[in-house]
């Protein structure tokens, strides 16, 4: 059985939408998951996910806003899209 750990769904939503300003598709692609995983995480009070994904999300969330904006811009550039949302 896979080991999972939990994070608040609202924290995932805030990171993606407010801090990174990425669409669900962009965020999912950046994390290497299907967009249904992102929808599931954001809709649950406590979202279960693999420990490595949780570590990555915590690492991104710990960045200052300027760095997060650069990371998000890099994601959008890699995907060949303009500004999110």
C-alpha positions as CSV (number, residue, x, y, z in Angstrom):
1,X,0.0,0.0,0.0
2,X,1.3,3.5,-0.9
3,X,2.2,5.8,2.0
4,X,0.2,9.0,1.9
5,X,0.1,12.1,4.1
6,X,-2.4,14.9,4.2
7,X,-2.7,18.7,3.6
8,X,-5.6,21.1,3.8
9,X,-7.4,21.3,0.5
10,X,-7.7,25.1,0.9
11,X,-3.9,25.3,1.2
12,X,-3.5,23.7,-2.2
13,X,-6.1,25.9,-3.7
14,X,-4.6,29.1,-2.2
15,X,-1.1,28.1,-3.5
16,X,-2.3,27.3,-7.0
17,X,-4.8,30.1,-7.5
18,X,-3.7,33.0,-5.3
19,X,0.0,32.7,-5.1
20,X,1.0,31.0,-8.3
21,X,-2.0,32.1,-10.4
22,X,-1.9,28.8,-12.3
23,X,-4.9,27.0,-13.9
24,X,-5.7,23.5,-12.7
25,X,-4.2,22.1,-15.9
26,X,-1.0,24.1,-15.5
27,X,-0.6,23.1,-11.8
28,X,-1.2,19.5,-12.5
29,X,1.3,19.4,-15.4
30,X,3.9,21.1,-13.2
31,X,3.4,18.5,-10.5
32,X,3.2,15.6,-13.0
33,X,-0.3,14.6,-11.9
34,X,-3.7,14.4,-13.6
35,X,-5.9,17.5,-13.2
36,X,-8.5,15.3,-11.4
37,X,-6.0,14.9,-8.6
38,X,-5.8,18.7,-8.2
39,X,-9.6,19.0,-8.2
40,X,-9.8,16.2,-5.6
41,X,-7.2,17.8,-3.3
42,X,-8.8,21.2,-3.5
43,X,-12.3,20.0,-2.8
44,X,-11.4,18.0,0.4
45,X,-10.9,19.4,3.9
46,X,-7.9,17.2,4.2
47,X,-6.4,15.9,1.0
48,X,-4.3,12.7,0.9
49,X,-1.3,12.7,-1.4
50,X,2.1,10.9,-1.8
51,X,4.7,12.2,0.6
52,X,7.0,13.4,-2.2
53,X,4.2,15.5,-3.7
54,X,3.4,17.0,-0.3
55,X,7.1,17.9,0.2
56,X,7.2,19.6,-3.2
57,X,4.0,21.6,-2.4
58,X,5.4,22.6,1.0
59,X,8.7,23.7,-0.6
60,X,6.9,25.8,-3.2
61,X,4.6,27.3,-0.6
62,X,7.7,28.3,1.5
63,X,9.1,30.4,-1.3
64,X,8.8,34.2,-1.2
65,X,6.2,35.7,-3.6
66,X,8.7,36.9,-6.1
67,X,10.2,33.5,-6.5
68,X,6.8,31.9,-6.7
69,X,5.9,34.3,-9.5
70,X,9.1,33.3,-11.4
71,X,8.4,29.6,-10.9
72,X,4.8,30.1,-12.2
73,X,6.0,32.1,-15.2
74,X,8.5,29.3,-16.0
75,X,5.7,26.7,-15.8
76,X,3.5,28.8,-18.2
77,X,6.5,29.3,-20.6
78,X,7.3,25.6,-20.6
79,X,3.6,24.9,-21.4
80,X,3.6,27.6,-24.1
81,X,0.7,29.6,-22.6
82,X,0.3,33.2,-21.5
83,X,-0.9,34.5,-18.2
84,X,-3.2,32.1,-16.2
85,X,-6.8,32.7,-15.2
